Amino acid sequence: MIPLFRDPKHWRARAAEARAMAEQFADPESQRLMLWIADEYEILAERADADLDKLSPKNSNRGTPGRLFTLQSTP
């Protein structure tokens, strides 16, 4: 069994949940922050893919690590 932090499906599901929550927010800043969280979950999924690649050399092109925590303020 794959630990959650190494399971890309887990992080992609969390990203989908965050996007669904963002759609329910009326406040644009809250939506922006929730979408940022969703993007960060996608990055964690990419990193989990990369970790799986390291463990399984047969699948060397599954994903690449992305940026982490680059939240920028809006004007």
N, C-alpha and C positions, 0 to 999 in steps of 0.2 A: 504494500500500500504506500502511495506517495504522500509524504507530509503536506499539509495544506500550503505551506509557504513555497513548496516546489511544484504545486499543481496549477498549471496555467488555466485550466477550466475554472478553478475556484476564483482566481483573480478576474477572469473575464465575466463570470457571473456577478461578482461584486460590482464591476464596472457597469454592467447592464442595470443592476439595481439602482446605482447612483444616478444613471441617466434617467431612469423612470421617476425617481424622486425629484430630479431637477425639473422635469416637465410639470410637476404639481406645484412648484413654487411660483408665487406671483411676483416676488421681489427679484429684479434682475441680478442684483449682487449675489443673492443666495443661489440663484440658478448658475451663475458664473462659477461660484466656488464649488458647487456640487459637480458641475461638468469638469472642473479641474481635478477634483477627486477621482472622477471616472477615468480621466486621462492617466492619472498616476497609477490607478489599478491596472490599466492596460500595459503600462510600463513594467509593473511587477509581473504581469503575465508573460511579457517578452523575456524578462530575466529568468522566469521559471522555465520557459522554453529553452533558453540558453543553458541553464543548469541541466536540463534533461539531455540536451545535446552532448554535454560533457560526460554524462553517465552512459550514454548510448552513442558510440561513434558512428553507427549506421545512419543516423539522422542528423548530419552535421549542418543542414541548412534550414532548421526549423524556426529560428528567430535570432534576434540580436538584442543586446541590452540597450535600453533607451535612457533618456534623461531622467533625473529624479529631483523633485521639489524645485521647480522653477516658476513658482507663482509670482506673477507680476501685478502690481496695483494698477487700477484703472484711473485715468485722469478725472 
